[in-house]
């Protein structure tokens, strides 16, 4: 069973990595949303420091493609926190 702490930790890794890769591509949140075919508010919610949300596999795959990285890269721990 996955604990809430583990989910929160994984979400924070994912959130930081989405932000990191978006900034590396010099994309705004609006541009990433358009490329990934999701709403800008959804991208803002993902990147926010708020409590983790359920993100569908479809959205994860769309973000992976839009950011030009593999899904596993979005969950790697090695990337530093992005401000």
Long-range contacts (C-beta under 8 A, 24 or more apart in sequence): 7-52, 8-51, 8-52, 10-52, 10-75, 11-52, 11-53, 11-55, 12-52, 13-75, 13-76, 13-77, 13-79, 14-46, 14-55, 14-60, 14-74, 14-75, 15-46, 15-47, 15-48, 15-49, 15-52, 16-79, 16-80, 16-81, 16-82, 17-73, 17-74, 17-75, 17-76, 17-79, 18-43, 18-46, 18-47, 18-63, 18-67, 18-74, 19-47, 19-82, 20-79, 20-80, 20-82, 21-67, 21-68, 21-69, 21-73, 21-74, 22-47, 22-67, 23-82, 25-67, 25-68, 32-63, 32-66, 32-67, 35-66, 36-62, 36-63, 36-65, 36-66, 37-62, 38-62, 38-63
